[in-house]
């Protein structure tokens, strides 16, 4: 299968998916989300593949967020649909794969990029990585599971701080708050990811699939949280703050929020 925005390489039992939009810092747009879904589905059904590594092209960014220009003019209903479809198609889909997915975070993992990394089964970061959920600076909230998965890993207090300030943290702080498992120099990131993937691939694929299912089961009591996130994400699209935030971003200026709904 040919893709426009992603690359797939296979090394024995290991597959590497690379998001390949370097000029856009690998930002997620609809095409990329759709292609990622197809790639993950394809590899999930490939009996030769036992581990998937997800990374971004270049050293600047894993995924630097969503493509704001695609949804800046959306209505609340369209915004809610965007979040709902995106979560089903990619973020929840990745989390519930029976094939383990390692996020190899090189550079920026912001907004939808961090949410994508959080949906993977665990994360390894390069020492130049920066992680954050800056959506409130656009007059919106994280809409791809960030309000739910970030507190699970970092704790409620740290997650709340990151979400309401929109601030980035570096790789070492991310490691302290359990957002990433390990931090390595950027030139060692893929090698270490492949090494860990190789250890996983030596184990029983059936046992691993059951382990993923069992671990995920402990976090499945938050369906209301995901539904509330989707509804709230959509509601933001009807506010003056959202229009100002996205317009300012596209015009490359600082937003002037009034707090008008």
C-alpha positions as CSV (number, residue, x, y, z in Angstrom):
1,X,0.0,0.0,0.0
2,X,1.4,3.4,-1.0
3,X,1.1,6.3,1.4
4,X,1.5,10.1,0.9
5,X,2.6,11.1,4.4
6,X,4.0,8.0,6.2
7,X,6.7,5.4,5.6
8,X,6.8,1.8,6.7
9,X,9.9,-0.2,7.2
10,X,10.1,-3.8,8.4
11,X,13.0,-5.4,10.1
12,X,12.1,-9.0,11.0
13,X,9.3,-9.0,13.5
14,X,9.6,-5.2,13.9
15,X,7.8,-2.5,11.8
16,X,8.7,1.2,12.0
17,X,6.1,3.7,11.0
18,X,7.6,7.2,10.2
19,X,5.3,10.2,9.9
20,X,6.9,12.0,7.0
21,X,5.8,15.6,6.7
22,X,9.1,17.4,7.8
23,X,8.1,20.7,6.2
24,X,5.0,20.8,8.5
25,X,7.0,19.3,11.5
26,X,5.0,16.1,10.9
27,X,1.7,17.8,11.9
28,X,-1.4,15.6,11.8
29,X,-3.9,16.3,9.1
30,X,-6.9,14.2,8.0
31,X,-4.9,12.4,5.4
32,X,-2.1,11.5,7.8
33,X,-4.6,10.3,10.5
34,X,-6.4,8.1,7.8
35,X,-3.1,6.7,6.6
36,X,-1.9,6.0,10.1
37,X,-5.1,4.1,10.8
38,X,-4.6,2.0,7.6
39,X,-1.0,1.3,8.4
40,X,-1.7,0.2,12.0
41,X,-4.6,-2.0,10.8
42,X,-2.4,-3.5,8.1
43,X,0.4,-4.3,10.6
44,X,-2.0,-5.6,13.3
45,X,-3.1,-8.2,10.8
46,X,0.4,-9.1,9.6
47,X,1.4,-12.2,11.6
48,X,5.1,-11.5,10.9
49,X,5.0,-8.2,12.9
50,X,5.2,-8.4,16.7
51,X,6.1,-4.9,17.6
52,X,5.5,-1.5,16.0
53,X,7.7,1.6,16.5
54,X,6.1,5.0,15.7
55,X,8.3,8.0,15.1
56,X,8.6,11.2,13.0
57,X,10.9,12.1,10.2
58,X,14.0,14.3,11.0
59,X,15.2,15.3,14.5
60,X,12.9,18.4,15.0
61,X,9.6,16.8,15.6
62,X,7.8,13.6,16.4
63,X,4.5,15.4,15.7
64,X,4.3,19.1,16.4
65,X,0.5,19.1,16.7
66,X,-2.6,19.1,14.4
67,X,-2.9,21.1,11.2
68,X,-4.8,24.1,12.5
69,X,-5.7,25.4,9.0
70,X,-7.9,22.3,8.5
71,X,-10.4,23.1,11.3
72,X,-10.0,26.8,12.1
73,X,-13.4,27.5,10.5
74,X,-15.3,24.6,11.9
75,X,-18.7,24.8,13.8
76,X,-19.2,23.3,17.2
77,X,-20.8,20.2,15.6
78,X,-17.9,19.8,13.2
79,X,-15.4,20.2,16.0
80,X,-17.2,17.5,18.1
81,X,-17.2,15.2,15.0
82,X,-13.5,15.9,14.4
83,X,-12.6,14.7,17.9
84,X,-15.0,11.8,17.9
85,X,-13.9,10.4,14.6
86,X,-10.2,11.0,15.3
87,X,-10.3,9.2,18.6
88,X,-12.1,6.2,17.1
89,X,-10.0,6.1,13.9
90,X,-6.5,6.5,15.5
91,X,-6.0,7.3,19.1
92,X,-8.3,4.7,20.7
93,X,-7.5,2.3,17.9
94,X,-3.7,2.4,18.7
95,X,-4.3,2.1,22.4
96,X,-6.3,-1.1,21.9
97,X,-4.1,-2.8,19.4
98,X,-2.9,-6.2,20.5
99,X,0.5,-5.5,18.9
100,X,2.5,-3.3,21.2
101,X,3.4,0.2,19.9
102,X,6.4,2.1,21.1
103,X,6.5,5.9,20.5
104,X,10.0,7.0,19.7
105,X,9.6,10.7,20.4
106,X,12.2,12.8,18.5
107,X,11.8,16.5,19.1
108,X,8.4,18.2,19.5
109,X,5.4,16.2,20.6
110,X,2.7,18.8,21.0
111,X,-1.0,18.8,21.0
112,X,-2.3,15.9,18.9
113,X,1.3,14.7,18.7
114,X,1.6,14.2,22.4
115,X,-1.9,12.7,22.4
116,X,-0.7,10.2,19.8
117,X,2.3,9.3,21.8
118,X,0.1,8.9,24.9
119,X,-2.1,6.4,23.1
120,X,1.0,4.2,22.3
121,X,1.8,1.5,24.9
122,X,4.9,3.2,26.1
123,X,7.3,6.0,25.1
124,X,11.0,6.6,24.6
125,X,12.2,10.2,24.1
126,X,15.3,11.8,22.7
127,X,17.1,14.3,24.9
128,X,15.9,17.2,22.7
129,X,12.2,16.2,23.0
130,X,9.6,18.8,24.1
131,X,6.2,17.7,25.2
132,X,3.0,19.8,25.7
133,X,-0.7,20.3,25.2
134,X,-0.9,24.0,24.0
135,X,-4.5,23.9,22.8
136,X,-5.8,26.5,25.3
137,X,-3.6,29.1,23.6
138,X,-5.9,28.5,20.6
139,X,-9.1,28.8,22.6
140,X,-9.7,25.1,22.6
141,X,-8.9,22.0,24.7
142,X,-7.1,18.8,23.8
143,X,-9.6,16.7,21.8
144,X,-7.8,13.4,21.1
145,X,-7.8,12.0,24.6
146,X,-5.2,14.3,26.2
147,X,-7.4,15.3,29.2
148,X,-7.9,11.6,30.0
149,X,-4.6,9.9,29.2
150,X,-2.2,12.6,30.5
151,X,-3.6,12.4,34.1
152,X,-3.3,8.6,34.1
153,X,0.4,8.9,33.5
154,X,1.5,12.2,35.1
155,X,-1.1,12.5,37.8
156,X,-4.0,15.0,38.0
157,X,-2.0,17.9,39.3
158,X,0.8,17.9,36.8
159,X,-1.7,17.1,34.0
160,X,-3.9,20.0,35.0
161,X,-0.9,22.3,35.1
162,X,0.3,21.3,31.6
163,X,-3.2,21.6,30.1
164,X,-4.2,25.0,31.6
165,X,-0.8,26.7,31.1
166,X,-0.2,25.1,27.7
167,X,3.5,25.0,28.6
168,X,6.0,22.5,27.3
169,X,8.2,20.3,29.4
170,X,11.5,18.8,28.4
171,X,12.4,15.1,28.2
172,X,13.9,14.8,31.6
173,X,10.9,16.3,33.3
174,X,8.6,14.1,31.2
175,X,10.6,11.1,32.5
176,X,10.2,12.3,36.1
177,X,6.4,12.4,35.6
178,X,6.4,9.0,33.9
179,X,5.3,10.4,30.5
180,X,8.3,8.6,28.9
181,X,10.1,5.5,30.1
182,X,13.6,6.5,29.0
183,X,15.5,9.4,27.6
184,X,18.5,9.0,25.3
185,X,20.6,11.1,23.0
186,X,18.8,11.7,19.7
187,X,21.2,9.6,17.7
188,X,20.5,6.6,19.9
189,X,16.7,6.9,20.0
190,X,15.8,4.5,17.1
191,X,18.5,2.0,18.0
192,X,17.3,1.7,21.6
193,X,13.7,1.5,20.4
194,X,14.6,-1.4,18.1
195,X,16.6,-3.1,20.9
196,X,13.6,-3.0,23.2
197,X,11.3,-4.0,20.4
198,X,13.5,-7.0,19.8
199,X,13.2,-8.1,23.5
200,X,9.4,-7.9,23.1
201,X,9.4,-9.8,19.9
202,X,11.1,-12.8,21.6
203,X,8.1,-13.2,23.9
204,X,4.7,-14.8,23.2
205,X,2.6,-12.6,21.0
206,X,-0.5,-14.2,22.4
207,X,0.5,-13.5,26.0
208,X,1.5,-10.0,25.1
209,X,-1.9,-9.3,23.5
210,X,-3.6,-10.6,26.7
211,X,-1.3,-8.4,28.8
212,X,-2.2,-5.3,26.8
213,X,-5.9,-6.2,27.2
214,X,-5.6,-6.7,30.9
215,X,-3.6,-3.5,31.6
216,X,-6.0,-1.4,29.5
217,X,-9.0,-2.9,31.4
218,X,-7.9,-1.1,34.5
219,X,-8.4,2.2,32.8
220,X,-11.7,1.6,31.1
221,X,-13.9,3.3,33.7
222,X,-13.4,6.7,32.2
223,X,-15.8,6.5,29.2
224,X,-17.6,9.5,30.6
225,X,-14.4,11.5,30.7
226,X,-13.7,10.8,27.0
227,X,-17.3,11.7,26.1
228,X,-17.1,15.0,28.1
229,X,-13.8,15.8,26.4
230,X,-15.3,15.4,22.9
231,X,-18.4,17.5,23.8
232,X,-16.3,20.2,25.4
233,X,-13.8,20.2,22.5
234,X,-16.7,20.8,20.1
235,X,-18.3,23.5,22.3
236,X,-15.0,25.5,22.1
237,X,-15.5,25.9,18.3
238,X,-18.5,28.2,18.9
239,X,-16.6,30.7,21.0
240,X,-15.0,34.0,20.1
241,X,-11.9,32.9,21.9
242,X,-11.5,30.0,19.5
243,X,-11.9,32.2,16.5
244,X,-9.4,34.7,17.9
245,X,-6.9,31.9,18.9
246,X,-6.9,30.1,15.6
247,X,-6.8,33.4,13.6
248,X,-3.9,34.6,15.6
249,X,-2.0,31.4,15.1
250,X,-2.5,31.4,11.4
251,X,-1.6,35.1,11.2
252,X,1.5,34.4,13.4
253,X,0.6,36.9,16.1
254,X,-0.2,36.7,19.8
255,X,-3.9,36.1,20.6
256,X,-5.9,38.6,22.5
257,X,-8.6,36.6,24.4
258,X,-11.7,38.3,25.9
259,X,-13.2,35.2,27.5
260,X,-16.3,35.5,25.3
261,X,-18.1,32.2,24.8
